[in-house]
Amino acid sequence: MTSLSRHIPLVVLLGSLAAAVPAQAQEFKAGFVNTDRVFREANSAKAAQAKLEQEFSKREKELVDQGNALKAANDKFEREAPTMAESQRAARQRSLVEQDRDFQRKRREFQEDLSSRKSEELAAVLDRANKVVKQVAESEKYDVILQEAVYINPKLDITDKVIKAMNASNGK
């Protein structure tokens, strides 16, 4: 229901705009940009993704290695626990719990850092895309360009134009 109510003002606005344009006046021109496609296909988006992968790959590998080492230590403990003295078993178990807590903390920090950086990079790509959309709208005399809609007639989709313009400008 919230999705529908979110789009009602847009429908009313478009209806009002279309009704406000007299029949003999210039035709109302609308377009649509699929931002998901822009994020997948634009060179600047691909470059941002590659930058993030390079920036976080070392930490990710360290986390994977630490997780594997922790699992191996847990497996070894499970095998050896029956033959250990009670005090030795309790000490090893405390150590494993501490290691797991440290691992979970590092993994959480990694996810938070990655998410934050991804948001920053995508915001920069979106900012650039919005500038290109505005340029296309002004040069081709669009009245409105939407970035989110329930349904769009494919003939109104200008995503390819936007991606080509973004790629041609190389982030200038």
C-alpha positions as MATLAB code, in Angstrom:
seq = 'MTSLSRHIPLVVLLGSLAAAVPAQAQEFKAGFVNTDRVFREANSAKAAQAKLEQEFSKREKELVDQGNALKAANDKFEREAPTMAESQRAARQRSLVEQDRDFQRKRREFQEDLSSRKSEELAAVLDRANKVVKQVAESEKYDVILQEAVYINPKLDITDKVIKAMNASNGK';
ca = [
       0.000    0.000    0.000;
       2.840    2.425    0.770;
       4.312    1.840   -2.689;
       1.009    2.740   -4.328;
       0.503    5.820   -2.161;
       4.056    6.894   -2.945;
       3.295    6.968   -6.683;
      -0.120    8.683   -6.493;
       1.333   12.240   -6.285;
       3.481   11.487   -9.340;
       0.458   10.260  -11.306;
      -1.522   13.356  -10.292;
       1.408   15.595  -11.272;
       1.824   13.953  -14.680;
      -1.917   14.084  -15.291;
      -1.986   17.765  -14.387;
       0.984   18.522  -16.619;
      -0.527   16.648  -19.550;
      -3.906   18.396  -19.053;
      -2.241   21.797  -18.778;
      -0.687   21.503  -22.231;
      -3.249   22.699  -24.795;
      -3.920   20.411  -27.760;
      -2.501   22.888  -30.276;
       0.658   23.497  -28.224;
       3.840   21.495  -28.401;
       3.497   17.848  -27.354;
       4.392   16.870  -23.797;
       7.715   14.975  -23.868;
       8.556   12.515  -21.101;
      11.467   10.131  -20.641;
      12.633    7.467  -18.238;
      16.090    6.498  -16.955;
      16.688    3.100  -15.352;
      19.231    3.901  -12.629;
      19.862    0.198  -11.945;
      21.080   -0.184  -15.538;
      23.210    2.945  -15.183;
      24.823    1.442  -12.063;
      25.507   -1.819  -13.939;
      26.532   -0.556  -17.382;
      28.103    2.905  -17.156;
      31.892    2.924  -17.255;
      32.070    5.157  -14.175;
      29.945    2.640  -12.240;
      32.157   -0.236  -13.381;
      35.248    1.767  -12.393;
      33.741    2.459   -8.963;
      33.034   -1.253   -8.489;
      36.591   -2.167   -9.507;
      37.952    0.488   -7.131;
      35.919   -0.971   -4.253;
      37.039   -4.514   -5.054;
      40.679   -3.426   -5.089;
      40.272   -1.415   -1.892;
      38.565   -4.200    0.066;
      39.964   -7.415   -1.453;
      42.894   -7.674    0.976;
      40.668   -7.279    4.053;
      38.149   -9.725    2.616;
      40.868  -12.324    2.024;
      42.161  -11.822    5.576;
      38.638  -12.374    6.918;
      38.178  -15.527    4.860;
      41.541  -16.836    6.058;
      40.714  -15.988    9.683;
      37.316  -17.695    9.350;
      38.924  -20.825    7.893;
      41.549  -20.889   10.650;
      38.851  -20.512   13.293;
      36.833  -23.355   11.778;
      39.916  -25.573   11.665;
      40.681  -24.736   15.315;
      37.081  -25.562   16.284;
      37.224  -28.869   14.394;
      40.518  -29.739   16.073;
      39.044  -28.876   19.470;
      35.997  -31.097   18.827;
      38.286  -34.018   17.972;
      40.662  -33.526   20.917;
      38.167  -32.400   23.604;
      37.286  -35.906   24.858;
      40.937  -36.650   25.698;
      41.757  -33.264   27.300;
      41.843  -32.428   30.974;
      38.829  -30.358   32.092;
      40.903  -27.222   32.797;
      42.666  -27.481   29.418;
      39.327  -28.008   27.627;
      37.763  -24.967   29.367;
      40.787  -22.770   28.561;
      40.760  -23.799   24.880;
      37.005  -23.243   24.694;
      37.345  -19.720   26.165;
      40.101  -18.982   23.663;
      37.927  -20.158   20.761;
      34.975  -18.071   21.960;
      37.240  -15.002   22.169;
      38.633  -15.663   18.690;
      35.108  -16.055   17.320;
      34.002  -12.793   18.967;
      37.010  -11.009   17.434;
      36.251  -12.528   14.034;
      32.572  -11.474   14.196;
      33.577   -7.928   15.169;
      36.055   -7.671   12.279;
      33.479   -9.052    9.843;
      30.872   -6.539   11.042;
      33.360   -3.658   10.711;
      34.288   -4.845    7.220;
      30.630   -4.946    6.147;
      29.988   -1.474    7.589;
      33.072   -0.005    5.898;
      32.234   -1.658    2.586;
      28.634   -0.479    2.743;
      29.683    3.067    3.558;
      32.237    3.225    0.741;
      29.801    1.637   -1.710;
      27.232    4.309   -0.842;
      29.828    7.031   -1.416;
      30.848    5.632   -4.790;
      27.276    5.066   -5.973;
      26.316    8.587   -4.872;
      29.107    9.986   -7.061;
      27.926    7.892  -10.028;
      24.314    8.959   -9.439;
      25.346   12.617   -9.197;
      27.151   12.322  -12.530;
      24.180   10.476  -14.077;
      21.780   13.174  -12.877;
      23.932   15.873  -14.500;
      23.928   13.921  -17.765;
      20.156   13.375  -17.538;
      19.686   17.120  -17.108;
      21.913   17.813  -20.136;
      19.958   15.320  -22.253;
      16.648   16.772  -21.030;
      17.683   20.310  -21.910;
      19.229   19.468  -25.282;
      16.326   17.273  -26.404;
      13.613   19.443  -24.806;
      12.105   16.910  -22.387;
       9.386   18.182  -20.058;
      10.007   15.478  -17.448;
      12.392   12.558  -16.963;
      11.541    9.918  -14.364;
      13.953    7.614  -12.585;
      11.430    5.361  -10.885;
       8.092    4.091  -12.143;
       5.859    1.048  -11.941;
       5.565    0.806  -15.728;
       7.281    2.637  -18.548;
       6.629    2.258  -22.253;
       9.994    1.187  -23.721;
       9.852    4.017  -26.281;
      10.233    6.509  -23.389;
      13.384    4.817  -22.029;
      16.418    7.053  -22.576;
      18.778    4.985  -20.420;
      20.977    4.068  -23.398;
      21.431    7.757  -24.294;
      22.406    8.569  -20.712;
      24.896    5.687  -20.461;
      26.463    6.624  -23.824;
      26.755   10.268  -22.770;
      28.287    9.283  -19.414;
      30.781    6.955  -21.112;
      31.661    9.590  -23.717;
      32.344   12.230  -21.077;
      34.647    9.897  -19.052;
      33.584   11.450  -15.743;
      34.406   15.059  -16.731;
];
